[in-house]
Amino acid sequence: AMEDPFDADEKDPAKSRAIESCLWELNALEEHYHPAVSSMAKGCGMEDNKTLQHDLDQFLVHTYKSLFDQERQRGNNKRKIKVPLTFHKPKGLFAEGDV
């Protein structure tokens, strides 16, 4: 097994050896369900001096809920038929008397 050289405890980013890391996390994010996350991960490492730089502060404000709401809203604008996501809010993991 190969050991990742990245030192997460190092305070100085230049000494953290991050550039030597295998960046396996990016491989996983390339398969992310959300298209924006997937395309950003696929673009990492492919930058050159002509590539637009992203302002990461715009991405740090998102949560899973905000991404979900954004996709749901975008989907609602495309769909003519509304499909319910759930029928009722569950009151627990098991039905009463089921356990």
PyRosetta script that sets phi, psi and omega in degrees:
from pyrosetta import init, pose_from_sequence

init()
pose = pose_from_sequence("AMEDPFDADEKDPAKSRAIESCLWELNALEEHYHPAVSSMAKGCGMEDNKTLQHDLDQFLVHTYKSLFDQERQRGNNKRKIKVPLTFHKPKGLFAEGDV")
pose.set_psi(1, 141.3)
pose.set_omega(1, -179.8)
pose.set_phi(2, -90.4)
pose.set_psi(2, 136.5)
pose.set_omega(2, 179.5)
pose.set_phi(3, -96.1)
pose.set_psi(3, 135.5)
pose.set_omega(3, 179.8)
pose.set_phi(4, -74.5)
pose.set_psi(4, 126.8)
pose.set_omega(4, -177.0)
pose.set_phi(5, -77.1)
pose.set_psi(5, -8.1)
pose.set_omega(5, -177.2)
pose.set_phi(6, -61.7)
pose.set_psi(6, 132.5)
pose.set_omega(6, 178.8)
pose.set_phi(7, -108.0)
pose.set_psi(7, 98.0)
pose.set_omega(7, -176.9)
pose.set_phi(8, -68.1)
pose.set_psi(8, -20.7)
pose.set_omega(8, -178.8)
pose.set_phi(9, -85.4)
pose.set_psi(9, -11.5)
pose.set_omega(9, -179.3)
pose.set_phi(10, -71.0)
pose.set_psi(10, 127.2)
pose.set_omega(10, -178.5)
pose.set_phi(11, -75.7)
pose.set_psi(11, -31.4)
pose.set_omega(11, -178.1)
pose.set_phi(12, -90.5)
pose.set_psi(12, 113.0)
pose.set_omega(12, -177.8)
pose.set_phi(13, -56.9)
pose.set_psi(13, -32.6)
pose.set_omega(13, -179.8)
pose.set_phi(14, -66.5)
pose.set_psi(14, -24.8)
pose.set_omega(14, -179.4)
pose.set_phi(15, -100.2)
pose.set_psi(15, 0.8)
pose.set_omega(15, -175.3)
pose.set_phi(16, -76.7)
pose.set_psi(16, -12.2)
pose.set_omega(16, -178.0)
pose.set_phi(17, 63.2)
pose.set_psi(17, 28.1)
pose.set_omega(17, -179.4)
pose.set_phi(18, -63.8)
pose.set_psi(18, -33.6)
pose.set_omega(18, -178.3)
pose.set_phi(19, -66.5)
pose.set_psi(19, -21.7)
pose.set_omega(19, 179.4)
pose.set_phi(20, -89.7)
pose.set_psi(20, -4.8)
pose.set_omega(20, -176.8)
pose.set_phi(21, -67.6)
pose.set_psi(21, 152.1)
pose.set_omega(21, 178.5)
pose.set_phi(22, -77.2)
pose.set_psi(22, -15.2)
pose.set_omega(22, 178.5)
pose.set_phi(23, 53.0)
pose.set_psi(23, 44.5)
pose.set_omega(23, -179.2)
pose.set_phi(24, -62.5)
pose.set_psi(24, -24.4)
pose.set_omega(24, 179.5)
pose.set_phi(25, -62.0)
pose.set_psi(25, -36.0)
pose.set_omega(25, 179.1)
pose.set_phi(26, -65.8)
pose.set_psi(26, -35.4)
pose.set_omega(26, 177.0)
pose.set_phi(27, -61.6)
pose.set_psi(27, -40.5)
pose.set_omega(27, 178.3)
pose.set_phi(28, -68.3)
pose.set_psi(28, -40.8)
pose.set_omega(28, -179.1)
pose.set_phi(29, -68.7)
pose.set_psi(29, -22.4)
pose.set_omega(29, 176.1)
pose.set_phi(30, -63.5)
pose.set_psi(30, -21.7)
pose.set_omega(30, 179.1)
pose.set_phi(31, -102.2)
pose.set_psi(31, 14.3)
pose.set_omega(31, -177.7)
pose.set_phi(32, -62.6)
pose.set_psi(32, 146.7)
pose.set_omega(32, -178.5)
pose.set_phi(33, -66.5)
pose.set_psi(33, -28.3)
pose.set_omega(33, -177.0)
pose.set_phi(34, -86.8)
pose.set_psi(34, 125.2)
pose.set_omega(34, -174.9)
pose.set_phi(35, -60.9)
pose.set_psi(35, -32.7)
pose.set_omega(35, 180.0)
pose.set_phi(36, -67.7)
pose.set_psi(36, -41.5)
pose.set_omega(36, 179.1)
pose.set_phi(37, -65.9)
pose.set_psi(37, -45.2)
pose.set_omega(37, -179.6)
pose.set_phi(38, -60.8)
pose.set_psi(38, -46.2)
pose.set_omega(38, -177.8)
pose.set_phi(39, -69.2)
pose.set_psi(39, -35.1)
pose.set_omega(39, 176.9)
pose.set_phi(40, -65.0)
pose.set_psi(40, -41.6)
pose.set_omega(40, -179.9)
pose.set_phi(41, -66.1)
pose.set_psi(41, -39.9)
pose.set_omega(41, 179.4)
pose.set_phi(42, -66.6)
pose.set_psi(42, -28.4)
pose.set_omega(42, -178.8)
pose.set_phi(43, -82.1)
pose.set_psi(43, -15.3)
pose.set_omega(43, -179.1)
pose.set_phi(44, -66.0)
pose.set_psi(44, 131.7)
pose.set_omega(44, -179.6)
pose.set_phi(45, 88.6)
pose.set_psi(45, -8.5)
pose.set_omega(45, -179.2)
pose.set_phi(46, -100.1)
pose.set_psi(46, 3.6)
pose.set_omega(46, -175.8)
pose.set_phi(47, -70.1)
pose.set_psi(47, 149.8)
pose.set_omega(47, 169.9)
pose.set_phi(48, -137.9)
pose.set_psi(48, -172.7)
pose.set_omega(48, -176.2)
pose.set_phi(49, -71.6)
pose.set_psi(49, -8.6)
pose.set_omega(49, 177.5)
pose.set_phi(50, -96.5)
pose.set_psi(50, -12.4)
pose.set_omega(50, -177.6)
pose.set_phi(51, -75.8)
pose.set_psi(51, 135.0)
pose.set_omega(51, 175.6)
pose.set_phi(52, -67.7)
pose.set_psi(52, 137.1)
pose.set_omega(52, 177.5)
pose.set_phi(53, -87.8)
pose.set_psi(53, 136.7)
pose.set_omega(53, 179.9)
pose.set_phi(54, -86.4)
pose.set_psi(54, 142.7)
pose.set_omega(54, 172.9)
pose.set_phi(55, -86.1)
pose.set_psi(55, 103.5)
pose.set_omega(55, -174.2)
pose.set_phi(56, -64.8)
pose.set_psi(56, -20.9)
pose.set_omega(56, 177.6)
pose.set_phi(57, -60.6)
pose.set_psi(57, -29.5)
pose.set_omega(57, 178.0)
pose.set_phi(58, -67.6)
pose.set_psi(58, -27.6)
pose.set_omega(58, -177.9)
pose.set_phi(59, -90.4)
pose.set_psi(59, -23.9)
pose.set_omega(59, -176.8)
pose.set_phi(60, -72.2)
pose.set_psi(60, -17.3)
pose.set_omega(60, -179.1)
pose.set_phi(61, -81.1)
pose.set_psi(61, -12.4)
pose.set_omega(61, -176.9)
pose.set_phi(62, -81.7)
pose.set_psi(62, 147.2)
pose.set_omega(62, 171.9)
pose.set_phi(63, -122.5)
pose.set_psi(63, 172.4)
pose.set_omega(63, 176.0)
pose.set_phi(64, -60.0)
pose.set_psi(64, -37.1)
pose.set_omega(64, 179.6)
pose.set_phi(65, -65.3)
pose.set_psi(65, -43.2)
pose.set_omega(65, -179.1)
pose.set_phi(66, -67.4)
pose.set_psi(66, -37.5)
pose.set_omega(66, 176.6)
pose.set_phi(67, -65.2)
pose.set_psi(67, -42.2)
pose.set_omega(67, 178.8)
pose.set_phi(68, -62.7)
pose.set_psi(68, -46.6)
pose.set_omega(68, 179.6)
pose.set_phi(69, -62.2)
pose.set_psi(69, -39.4)
pose.set_omega(69, 179.2)
pose.set_phi(70, -64.2)
pose.set_psi(70, -44.0)
pose.set_omega(70, 178.5)
pose.set_phi(71, -68.5)
pose.set_psi(71, -38.7)
pose.set_omega(71, 179.4)
pose.set_phi(72, -63.6)
pose.set_psi(72, -42.9)
pose.set_omega(72, 179.1)
pose.set_phi(73, -64.7)
pose.set_psi(73, -42.7)
pose.set_omega(73, 178.9)
pose.set_phi(74, -63.7)
pose.set_psi(74, -39.6)
pose.set_omega(74, 177.9)
pose.set_phi(75, -65.9)
pose.set_psi(75, -39.0)
pose.set_omega(75, 179.1)
pose.set_phi(76, -63.8)
pose.set_psi(76, -33.1)
pose.set_omega(76, 179.3)
pose.set_phi(77, -71.0)
pose.set_psi(77, -24.4)
pose.set_omega(77, -179.2)
pose.set_phi(78, -89.9)
pose.set_psi(78, -33.0)
pose.set_omega(78, -174.2)
pose.set_phi(79, -85.9)
pose.set_psi(79, 141.7)
pose.set_omega(79, 173.3)
pose.set_phi(80, -91.9)
pose.set_psi(80, -31.7)
pose.set_omega(80, 179.8)
pose.set_phi(81, -101.0)
pose.set_psi(81, 127.0)
pose.set_omega(81, 178.7)
pose.set_phi(82, -83.9)
pose.set_psi(82, 129.6)
pose.set_omega(82, 179.1)
pose.set_phi(83, -110.4)
pose.set_psi(83, 124.7)
pose.set_omega(83, -179.7)
pose.set_phi(84, -69.2)
pose.set_psi(84, 139.4)
pose.set_omega(84, 178.6)
pose.set_phi(85, -85.1)
pose.set_psi(85, -27.5)
pose.set_omega(85, 177.4)
pose.set_phi(86, -154.0)
pose.set_psi(86, 156.3)
pose.set_omega(86, -177.8)
pose.set_phi(87, -94.4)
pose.set_psi(87, -36.6)
pose.set_omega(87, 176.7)
pose.set_phi(88, -155.4)
pose.set_psi(88, 155.7)
pose.set_omega(88, 179.4)
pose.set_phi(89, -74.1)
pose.set_psi(89, 123.8)
pose.set_omega(89, 180.0)
pose.set_phi(90, -66.1)
pose.set_psi(90, 143.8)
pose.set_omega(90, 179.8)
pose.set_phi(91, -93.6)
pose.set_psi(91, -9.5)
pose.set_omega(91, 178.7)
pose.set_phi(92, 178.4)
pose.set_psi(92, -177.9)
pose.set_omega(92, -178.4)
pose.set_phi(93, -74.7)
pose.set_psi(93, -36.5)
pose.set_omega(93, -178.1)
pose.set_phi(94, -120.1)
pose.set_psi(94, 151.3)
pose.set_omega(94, 175.0)
pose.set_phi(95, -71.7)
pose.set_psi(95, 152.8)
pose.set_omega(95, -178.9)
pose.set_phi(96, -61.0)
pose.set_psi(96, 131.2)
pose.set_omega(96, -179.8)
pose.set_phi(97, 82.1)
pose.set_psi(97, 1.8)
pose.set_omega(97, -178.5)
pose.set_phi(98, -82.3)
pose.set_psi(98, -21.5)
pose.set_omega(98, -176.1)
pose.set_phi(99, -102.6)
pose.dump_pdb("model.pdb")
